[in-house]
């Protein structure tokens, strides 16, 4: 593994893959197709139960990028999907706010297949030749289609990190990566970090002796203190 001080990270997200996998994991395998969730926009306050389910199965892009940045500064970040689809369109602001490039893909068949695996793989290989200082490649997907990409990136001397949804990730892809993490583990780590920040306690108040006019420790910090 390259030294942390020299690490530079490139992140590639097969967004359809991770969103569909997360939805089916949260509910039941195949519910994405049964619910026609692709045609709905996530909204927890909607009267549409599918819109509510999309919000419940929302993918936390921040947790993914925070994990990727733990290896070093992220110099490339791209997400691949058909962003005109309502289910994906709801993520655009979240991704743009984290400086993720949105790569537009259109279905190449009558189904939902959009060719993300081919476009993503071509971009990764091109970037590795164009950006020789990239040391880590993070691929967010679970398809076995990415096995050859992981193997090629390793042959080119890069450290390959995979991220996928439990139950929807190829074991062969996991083995092809140098390191693999379940998406749920990233959420647990993020929640733990947030809890640690919230656990910073105020110093305990010390009662003043009876009859004393000395201020109590911690007093005067509220509104109006000066």
HELIX and SHEET records of a PDB file:
HELIX    1   1 UNK A    4  UNK A    6  5                                   3    
HELIX    2   2 UNK A   15  UNK A   26  1                                  12    
HELIX    3   3 UNK A   31  UNK A   34  1                                   4    
HELIX    4   4 UNK A   37  UNK A   39  5                                   3    
HELIX    5   5 UNK A   49  UNK A   56  1                                   8    
HELIX    6   6 UNK A   61  UNK A   69  1                                   9    
HELIX    7   7 UNK A   86  UNK A   89  1                                   4    
HELIX    8   8 UNK A   92  UNK A   97  1                                   6    
HELIX    9   9 UNK A  116  UNK A  130  1                                  15    
HELIX   10  10 UNK A  144  UNK A  146  5                                   3    
HELIX   11  11 UNK A  147  UNK A  155  1                                   9    
HELIX   12  12 UNK A  171  UNK A  176  1                                   6    
HELIX   13  13 UNK A  183  UNK A  198  1                                  16    
SHEET    1   A 6 UNK A 101  UNK A 104  0                                        
SHEET    2   A 6 UNK A  73  UNK A  81  1                                        
SHEET    3   A 6 UNK A   8  UNK A  14  1                                        
SHEET    4   A 6 UNK A 136  UNK A 140  1                                        
SHEET    5   A 6 UNK A 159  UNK A 164  1                                        
SHEET    6   A 6 UNK A 179  UNK A 182  1                                        
END                                                                             
